[in-house]
Amino acid sequence: MFSGSIGKDEKTSTWYFVIELGKGIDGKRKQKRKRGYKTKKEAQKALTEMLHQLNTGTYIEPKNIPLNEYLNEWLKNKQLTLRDSTFKKYSWLMNKHIIPHIGEIQLPNLTPSHVQQLYHKLSYEKGLSNENVRAAHKVLSQALRQAVKFEYIPKNVTEFIELPKVQKKEVEVWDLDEVKQFLEVTKDNRYHIDYLIALNTGMRQGEILGLRWKDIDFGRSILNVRQTLDHYGKLHNSTKTASSARQIALPPQLIKELNKHKTVQTEEKLKAGNIYENHDLVVCTSVGTPLHPRNLLRNFKSQVKKAGLKKIRFHDLRHTHASLLLKQGAHPKVVSERLGHADTRITLDTYSHLLPNMQEETAEQFGAMLFGSDSCNKDTIREIKLSYSIRNLMNAI
């Protein structure tokens, strides 16, 4: 059994502990000493923890290297398992926001306090959004979790950190009239087919730009989501998550438009001749190369402005598809499957702000079914609501 003691350094007014490790092969006395504790209580607690680890055989000798050295090595190895876009995000977080602030600390000396101060600095001094602070935490936590597995450190200090809350943002969507207006304005636009696919399927931008003709079964009117294009214009023969690889049923009107688009694309291919690069993409440039996401987004913004509609993101076409389905009465599980959500709860949570109106409409429809459509028409419902509002107002006065 190992034993130890604590003491006070009179020069620095800090506390330390010493553990007796017995004698080495050379017969000399061996000790483990650790300094720098502000109080006697802290030193005693640290001593008790280390003695327990030593006596139970669970102690890990920390690897005394600078944190930046370890993080750079971890990032280099991580590149082998990450998509390019994800790796670039990890590199940006590490090299821009993590390493410059805590990289000089020795790996074993990193404390929860260091990490908490880092997040506070990123948030309040550097103006980093709460989403990106949480993203930085995710990357750092992964790296330190690996350090624990490699027995470089005994524990992952990020597990004790309180993270800033991310305020939930309500999704912005268009109603049916706005969708029709947008499609009318873009009907002669080169990217009209992109917008049709987005609004009819709820596919992500990268999924649309990575879609191939061989992924569409025209006989069964379905498409398979199997390939994506990342933000940097690179194709990946994979999807964002396992649940993102899915089949989506297509309406006959979209099948018709896809056939028309394929005819136009064939004509472009003949015109381009030898310079045409055939990637079998449904959406591509006039010479067959992948369409860069930035070019599509630029066109989308200009078309929204041209149509005089409220500004939404291209990604909000996906939300618009889901909201129109839910308002139509589609089962949330069906909507979830079309969107490629891992769980129906994600779908319900994302579009929960739509549910109150939908419940109201459902209640009215049920009442009409049970009591008859003439028993309580819309004018009557309006009168009841108005009367109720006036009564509440009078009570408040």
Helices and strands as residue ranges (DSSP letters): E 3-9, E 14-23, E 29-37, H 40-56, H 67-78, H 84-92, I 93-98, H 99-102, G 107-109, H 112-124, H 130-149, G 157-160, H 176-185, H 192-201, H 205-209, G 213-215, E 216-217, E 222-225, E 228-229, E 235-236, G 242-244, E 246-249, H 252-272, G 273-275, H 293-307, H 316-328, H 332-339, H 344-350, G 352-354, H 355-371, H 378-396
